[in-house]
Amino acid sequence: MGRSRARDAEHPSARLGSGGIARVVPSSYGGGFELLIDETPQSHIDLDDPTHLHFEYVVRMGAVIDQLGVPGAPLTAVHLGAGGMTLPRYLAATRPGSRQQVIELEPALVGLVREHLPLPRGAAVRVRIGDAREGLRRLPPALRGNVDLVIADVYSGAQTPAHLTSAEFYGEIARLLASDGVLLVNVADGPGLAFARRQVATIRTVLPEVAILADAQILKGRRFGNLVLTASTRPLPADALARVLAAGPHPAKVAHGAEAEAFAKDAAIVTDASATDSPRPDASIFLR
């Protein structure tokens, strides 16, 4: 995760329907920009190099995307949550010709990004305004059973809304995916990982092949952070991912198979009736 910054009226901003403020600020990470919502970092965007993924969990999502299908071949993708559209840009750059749908609740956020962080010319990205779950139901019928990749990275402030964490929600995504399609979910959780364990157990009810990608200390439940869950009905390239993610400045562990099953053991399956928002992180996490 990134770092919070003092407010600066000179930076482009927009008031969201939720009452929050979205701002685009220069990044202090060696180029590009960051999208902040109420001073919480949401996205890092490098307009000159859309393959530059900065946040650790986004790097891990990119590693999964790179393993899908034929390298460089276009994908059909659905993104739940727009942010700064970092991953739609990445797909457009690394897999030209990809067809992408983005569902975002906040029209003011989309307008801010389009004006100040425009997508590359030629990127086939359709943006739809609305709730992520309702937006899934309104996608063109031809997409059902034909989507290669769904990315769920939806936050209201710093929490994932409850209705986007249930078995019913993941069932709707599973019906959208092709037979070898893959789901990617960004889950934020803290010590004990009770929320993440329930999410793994819940996703496995509809997509039985699950792998968990995270920093080893986060995966052990020792501190708050992001875990990337990837799931499919087909075996995942977990061994290849483990080799890729073991390298680099931010190595990650990949838990899959028996290890993923043990991670979710005895965790309650989340339903619409029992769903809750994801845990709220301590504000100090954004000062790291």
Beta strands, then each sheet from edge to edge (+ up, - down):
strand 1: 13-15
strand 2: 21-26
strand 3: 33-37
strand 4: 40-45
strand 5: 76-80
strand 6: 99-104
strand 7: 125-129
strand 8: 147-152
strand 9: 177-189
strand 10: 209-214
strand 11: 225-232
strand 12: 253-256
sheet 1: 1+ 2- 3+ 4-
sheet 2: 7+ 6+ 5+ 8+ 9+ 11- 10+ 12-
end
